[in-house]
Amino acid sequence: MDIPYAEEVRPDTGLTNGKIAIWLFLASEVMLFGALFASYILIRTGAESWPRGDTLLDVPLATFNTIVLITSSITMVMAWASLMRNRFGTYRIYMGATILLGFVFLTVKYFEYSHHLSLGEFPSTNNFLAVYYTMTGLHMLHVLGGMVVNAYFWGPGATLWKTNPVWFTNRVEHSGLFWHFVDLVWIFLFPTLYLL
Amino acid sequence: MTSDHAAAPMTSDHAADIDKHVRVYITVFVALMVLTVATVAVSYLDLSVPMAVTVALIIATVKGSLVACYFMHLISEKKLIHAVLILTAVFFVALILLPILTVNDSFGIDG
């Protein structure tokens, strides 16, 4: 049995079911990260003192990672645009670049975490580090999840392009929406944790 | 971008439309890079904490809006998606306000 409204839009909503589904999922994600940001505000405003992020964290490295993630957002949207232009080869290049940039982001985070852990800075050390590890850790899991899905659409999932290019293009667009959301979260995490 | 038939990678009309959008994506990308530099630059100014928080959040909101409107195509999205997001925004604001009201702990308490 075919999945309904995977290619054609539903007459009543004007959208494919996949599009509605990914936005509902992202709405739940907003609340998930919202809860963490609310907790951060509560912990910070309740603290007698709070360190500036740049006294404990590596701002140039985080700035580099911000640039990496924003660049991955444009490669992601260009991957989708390539499919809309019927250029599957170009899609593969852009999607591959997106996955690679995600890998660069995680590698930088690995070195950042390793540095802090080698200094004995654990989540249990203080509230600042607890917030830092929790929020960046959850964000990293999202980057990893997005990379897995994107890798599927770059590799085995791309066979759908031959049989049903419209559906495949929709799937890549939905995957892109998640990836851009991950970028959007980092845009707020970066100043909140590293600069203020 | 949302058309009546969701993604439709076959037609030349769409190809021309996509070309136009690609130029917008590149412009947005450049703006995001400039704003990232601005975010870091502002942090080196000797601003008070409330002012620094305000400026940083304004820049982050502009950047986030650019990503949502153009990369996520919200600017041309259907009303149903906007309705879902408005509802989400209401709950998100309530969630963020909760701890702020808690810190001002006279809220809701007589005397």
Interface residues (C-beta under 8 A of the other chain):
Chain A: E7 E8 V9 T13 G14 L15 T16 K19 I20 W23 L24 A27 V30 M31 G34 A35 F37 A38 S39 I41 L42 T45 G46 D54 V59 T63 T66 I67 I70 T71 S73 I74 M76 V77 M78 W80 A81 L83 M84 R85 N86 P165 V166 T169 N170 E173 G176 L177 H180 F181 D183 L184 I187 F188 F190 P191 T192 L195 L196
Chain B: T2 D4 H5 A6 A7 A8 P9 M10 H14 A15 I18 D19 H21 V22 Y25 I26 V28 F29 L32 M33 T36 T39 V40 S43 V49 A52 V53 A56 L57 I59 A60 K63 G64 V67 A68 F71 M72 K78 L80 I81 V84 L85 L87 T88 F91 F92 L95 I96 L98 P99 I100 T102 V103
